[in-house]
């Protein structure tokens, strides 16, 4: 199979010469800028598809250019677009250990071996935590999904070979069964689990209505935190759109996000301040900001997007030194839920981790998975030997019965 560059930004790999019958007629177009996404991309990904919105992907690609490389792939069957995928390549730590002694040792070794314990990973996925995979296929039979996966995998292997990526990963898959998962297993990928996405799929007119619908002990927990916030001299503000964002965003507020990211167990990207500003500019009133401040200074915030009836709680920032004084983390969620309900959202994505707290809010934890393989067959076989240790199962999160009446 040959490859040719066209126009400097699109790479088309023709697999029609393959001897495998199931790949006859397949081609894949790879483009290196989401600003140049072909019309076929939009046909496959309607505007309400946040994870695959070219505008959002383009901003991610542009503002993270110093951290990763990105590509889009469109799969064609006899000239008809049948699927697409968004890819990104990150240098990834093989051992995220924060112990000072280990960090000193690692940094000392990296003075002479810069790549020590760091490997380039090519992801089918970008750092938009929408709880959705970054691969789409036209609605069709299982064979169509399998063909799209097989072609995207071949495109990823070619990119990995040219860029030196050692591992290939499909991330944020909503199921570990079905045609998509089976196609990945057939291609040599191994399954792993990641923290589940917490969803609240029940509409309310406001957070006050939601709070009143809770059983008394859950309602009392919320009221205690809200009273604590007020008694400690904090004030809460919420708003939508670029004007509200610009009025409350600055580099100091961005550092609150950086503080949260530094504590995160799973570290990949660190979004610059420009990412938030450009998203607010591009999406307007779809963007909301919930802010807690004291003495005019922002102490905590949540950055969210609401689209097509779904509210995505995406990123937060927090001054940890003040968190306990006003239960800032808890109250941020209460503010963001009020934004979600008042926008008419019928589904709220609360993000990952903090399982116990989010289940007390009435969320349901939806499992998420990734599939990984090494680029070379030999290394992939070795990876398979250690898969049970390297990719342990993620424990189930118990839902809590928090509402006074059945949600149905």
C-alpha positions in Angstrom: 0.0 0.0 0.0 1.5 3.3 -1.1 1.1 6.7 0.5 1.2 10.1 -1.1 1.0 13.7 0.2 -1.4 16.1 -1.4 -1.3 19.8 -0.8 1.0 19.3 2.2 -1.8 18.7 4.7 -3.8 15.7 3.5 -2.4 12.1 3.3 -4.5 9.5 1.5 -3.8 5.8 1.9 -5.3 3.6 -0.8 -6.0 0.1 0.5 -7.8 -1.1 -2.6 -4.7 -3.1 -3.5 -5.0 -5.1 -0.3 -5.6 -8.8 -0.8 -8.0 -9.0 2.1 -11.5 -9.0 0.7 -13.1 -7.1 3.5 -10.9 -4.0 2.8 -11.6 -3.9 -1.0 -12.6 -0.3 -2.0 -11.5 1.3 1.3 -9.5 4.5 1.3 -8.6 6.9 4.2 -7.9 10.6 4.0 -5.7 11.9 6.8 -5.6 15.7 7.3 -3.3 17.5 9.8 -5.4 20.5 10.6 -9.0 20.6 11.8 -9.3 24.0 10.2 -9.2 22.0 6.9 -11.8 19.4 7.9 -13.6 18.3 4.7 -17.3 18.7 4.3 -17.6 14.9 4.7 -16.6 15.3 8.3 -19.6 17.5 9.1 -21.9 15.1 7.3 -20.7 12.3 9.6 -20.7 14.5 12.7 -23.7 16.8 13.2 -23.2 20.0 15.1 -24.6 18.7 18.4 -21.7 16.2 18.5 -19.4 18.2 20.8 -16.5 15.6 20.9 -16.2 15.8 17.1 -17.0 19.5 16.5 -14.2 20.8 14.1 -14.3 24.2 15.8 -13.6 22.7 19.3 -11.0 20.3 17.9 -9.3 23.1 16.0 -9.0 25.2 19.2 -7.6 22.2 21.1 -5.1 21.5 18.3 -4.0 25.1 18.1 -3.6 25.9 21.8 -2.0 22.5 22.6 0.5 22.6 19.7 3.4 22.6 22.1 2.2 19.5 23.8 0.7 17.2 21.1 0.2 16.6 17.4 -3.3 16.0 15.9 -4.9 14.5 12.8 -8.3 13.8 11.4 -9.1 10.6 9.5 -12.0 10.0 7.1 -12.7 6.5 5.8 -14.3 6.1 2.4 -15.9 3.0 0.9 -15.8 3.3 -2.9 -15.7 7.0 -2.5 -18.5 7.3 0.1 -17.6 8.6 3.5 -18.5 5.9 6.1 -16.5 6.9 9.2 -14.1 9.3 10.8 -11.8 9.6 13.8 -9.8 12.3 15.6 -6.3 11.4 16.6 -3.7 13.0 18.9 -0.2 12.0 19.9 1.1 12.9 23.4 4.4 12.0 25.1 3.0 10.0 28.1 4.6 9.1 31.4 4.9 5.4 32.0 5.1 6.0 35.7 3.2 8.9 37.2 4.8 8.8 40.7 5.0 12.0 42.7 7.3 10.9 45.5 10.1 13.5 45.7 12.9 10.9 45.7 11.6 9.2 42.5 11.1 12.5 40.8 14.7 13.6 41.6 16.0 10.3 40.3 13.9 10.5 37.1 15.0 14.0 36.3 18.6 13.2 36.9 18.5 10.3 34.5 16.7 12.5 31.9 19.6 14.8 31.8 21.5 12.1 29.9 18.4 10.1 28.6 15.6 12.5 27.9 13.1 9.8 27.0 13.5 7.8 30.2 10.0 6.4 31.3 8.3 8.5 28.6 6.8 7.1 25.4 4.9 8.7 22.6 1.3 7.4 22.5 -1.1 7.8 19.5 -4.6 8.2 20.7 -7.9 7.9 18.9 -9.2 10.7 21.0 -8.5 14.3 22.0 -8.5 15.9 25.5 -12.1 16.9 25.4 -13.7 15.0 28.4 -17.1 14.5 26.8 -17.3 10.9 27.9 -17.5 9.9 24.2 -15.2 8.2 21.9 -13.6 10.1 19.0 -14.6 7.7 16.3 -17.8 7.8 14.2 -19.4 5.4 11.7 -22.4 5.8 9.6 -25.4 4.0 11.0 -25.2 0.5 9.4 -24.5 -3.1 10.1 -21.7 -4.5 12.3 -19.6 -5.1 9.2 -19.5 -1.3 8.5 -18.2 -0.5 12.0 -15.6 -3.2 11.7 -14.4 -1.8 8.4 -14.1 1.7 9.8 -12.1 0.4 12.8 -9.8 -1.6 10.6 -9.1 1.3 8.3 -8.5 3.8 11.2 -6.2 1.3 12.8 -4.2 1.0 9.6 -4.0 4.8 9.4 -2.9 5.0 13.0 -0.2 2.4 12.4 1.2 4.4 9.5 1.2 7.6 11.5 2.9 5.9 14.4 5.5 4.4 12.2 6.4 7.9 10.8 6.3 9.7 14.2 7.8 7.1 16.5 4.7 6.4 18.6 5.1 3.1 20.4 1.5 2.6 21.7 -1.9 3.0 20.0 -4.9 3.7 22.1 -8.7 4.0 21.5 -10.0 5.8 24.5 -13.4 6.7 26.1 -15.4 3.8 24.7 -18.8 3.4 26.3 -18.8 -0.4 26.0 -16.4 -3.3 26.1 -18.7 -5.5 24.0 -20.4 -5.2 20.6 -19.0 -4.8 17.1 -16.6 -1.9 17.9 -14.9 -3.7 20.8 -14.8 -6.9 18.8 -13.1 -5.3 15.8 -10.5 -3.8 18.1 -9.8 -7.2 19.7 -9.4 -8.7 16.3 -6.8 -6.1 15.5 -4.8 -7.1 18.6 -6.0 -4.5 21.1 -6.3 -5.2 24.8 -9.1 -3.8 27.0 -8.6 -1.6 30.1 -10.9 0.4 32.3 -10.8 4.1 33.1 -12.8 6.0 35.8 -16.5 6.1 34.8 -18.5 9.1 33.6 -21.1 10.4 36.1 -24.4 11.2 34.5 -27.5 12.8 35.9 -30.4 12.3 33.5 -33.3 14.1 35.2 -34.4 17.6 34.3 -35.3 20.3 36.9 -36.2 23.9 36.5 -33.4 25.0 38.9 -31.1 23.7 41.6 -33.6 24.8 44.2 -36.2 22.4 42.7 -33.6 19.7 42.5 -32.7 20.1 46.1 -36.3 19.9 47.2 -36.7 16.6 45.3 -34.0 15.0 47.4 -34.5 12.9 50.5 -34.1 15.0 53.6 -30.6 13.8 54.7 -29.1 14.5 51.2 -30.9 17.9 51.2 -29.5 18.7 54.6 -25.9 18.0 53.4 -26.3 20.5 50.6 -27.9 23.1 52.9 -25.0 22.8 55.4 -22.4 23.4 52.7 -24.4 26.4 51.2 -24.7 28.0 54.7 -21.0 27.4 55.3 -20.1 29.2 52.1 -22.1 32.2 52.9 -21.0 32.4 56.6 -17.4 32.4 55.4 -17.9 35.5 53.3 -17.9 33.9 49.9 -20.2 35.0 47.1 -21.4 33.0 44.1 -21.8 34.2 40.5 -22.9 32.3 37.3 -23.3 33.4 33.8 -23.1 32.5 30.1 -21.4 33.8 27.1 -18.2 35.6 26.2 -19.0 38.9 28.1 -19.4 37.1 31.4 -16.4 35.0 30.8 -14.2 37.9 29.9 -15.3 39.8 33.0 -14.2 37.0 35.4 -11.3 35.3 33.6 -7.6 36.1 33.9 -4.3 34.4 34.4 -4.7 34.2 38.1 -8.0 32.3 37.6 -6.3 30.0 35.1 -3.7 29.1 37.8 -6.6 27.7 39.9 -7.2 25.2 37.1 -3.4 24.4 37.0 -3.5 23.7 40.7 -6.3 21.1 40.2 -4.5 19.5 37.3 -1.3 19.1 39.3 -3.2 17.0 41.8 -5.0 14.8 39.2 -4.2 11.1 39.1 -4.4 11.0 35.3 -2.3 13.6 33.7 -2.0 14.1 29.9 -2.6 17.7 28.7 -2.3 21.0 30.5 -4.7 23.4 28.8 -3.4 27.0 28.5 -5.5 30.0 29.3 -5.9 30.7 25.6 -7.9 27.4 25.2 -10.6 28.6 27.6 -10.7 32.1 26.0 -11.0 30.8 22.5 -13.7 28.3 23.3 -15.7 31.1 25.0 -15.3 33.2 21.9 -16.2 30.5 19.5 -19.2 29.0 21.4 -20.8 32.1 22.9 -23.8 31.3 25.1 -23.1 27.6 25.0 -20.3 28.3 27.5 -21.1 28.9 31.1 -18.9 29.9 34.0 -19.7 29.3 37.7 -17.5 31.4 40.0 -17.0 31.6 43.8 -15.1 34.6 45.1 -14.2 36.4 48.3 -13.2 40.1 48.6 -13.4 40.4 44.9 -11.0 37.6 44.2 -12.0 34.4 42.3 -11.3 31.4 44.5 -12.9 28.6 42.5 -14.6 28.2 39.1 -16.2 25.6 36.8 -16.1 25.9 33.0 -18.9 24.1 31.2 -20.6 23.7 27.8 -24.3 23.1 27.2 -25.3 21.8 23.8 -28.4 20.0 22.4 -29.9 19.3 25.9 -26.6 18.0 27.4 -24.6 19.9 29.9 -20.8 19.1 30.2 -19.1 20.0 33.4 -15.6 20.1 31.9 -12.9 21.9 33.9 -12.6 23.4 37.4 -10.2 25.5 39.3 -9.8 25.7 43.1 -7.8 27.5 45.8 -7.2 24.4 48.0 -6.1 26.6 50.9 -9.7 28.0 51.1 -11.6 24.9 50.1 -12.4 23.7 53.7 -13.5 27.2 54.7 -16.5 27.2 52.4 -16.8 23.7 51.0 -15.8 25.3 47.7 -15.6 22.0 45.7 -19.1 21.0 46.7 -20.6 24.4 46.1 -19.1 24.6 42.7 -21.1 21.6 41.7 -24.3 23.0 43.1 -23.7 26.2 41.1 -23.0 24.3 37.9 -26.1 22.1 38.3 -28.2 25.3 38.6 -26.7 26.5 35.3 -27.4 23.2 33.7 -31.1 23.0 34.9 -31.8 26.6 34.0 -30.5 26.0 30.5 -33.0 23.2 30.0 -30.5 20.4 30.0 -32.0 17.0 30.4 -28.6 15.3 30.8 -25.7 16.5 32.9 -22.2 15.1 32.5 -20.5 15.5 35.9 -17.1 14.2 34.8 -15.0 11.5 36.3 -13.6 10.7 39.8 -15.0 11.9 43.1 -17.4 8.9 42.9 -18.8 9.0 46.4 -19.7 12.7 46.2 -21.2 12.6 42.7 -23.3 9.5 43.5 -24.7 11.4 46.5 -25.9 14.0 43.9 -28.0 11.3 42.2 -25.6 10.5 39.3 -25.3 7.1 37.7 -21.7 6.0 36.9 -21.4 4.9 33.3 -18.3 2.7 32.7 -15.7 3.8 30.2 -13.0 1.7 28.5 -9.9 2.1 26.5 -8.2 -0.4 24.1 -4.4 -0.4 23.6 -1.8 -2.2 21.6 1.9 -1.8 20.9 2.8 -0.8 17.3 5.1 -3.8 16.9 3.7 -7.3 17.1 6.6 -8.5 19.3 6.1 -5.7 21.9 2.3 -6.2 21.7 2.8 -9.9 22.6 4.9 -8.9 25.6 2.3 -6.3 26.6 -0.3 -8.9 26.6 1.6 -11.0 29.2 1.4 -8.1 31.6 -2.1 -6.8 30.6 -3.9 -8.0 33.8 -1.4 -6.1 35.9 -1.0 -3.1 33.6 -4.7 -2.6 33.0 -6.6 -3.6 36.2 -10.3 -3.5 36.2 -12.0 -0.4 37.5 -14.3 -1.1 40.4 -18.0 -0.5 40.0 -19.5 2.6 41.6 -22.6 2.1 43.7 -25.5 4.3 42.9 -27.4 5.9 45.8 -31.1 6.3 46.2 -31.2 10.1 46.8 -34.6 11.2 45.5 -37.7 11.3 47.5 -39.7 9.9 44.6 -38.8 7.5 41.8 -37.2 9.6 39.0 -39.5 7.9 36.5 
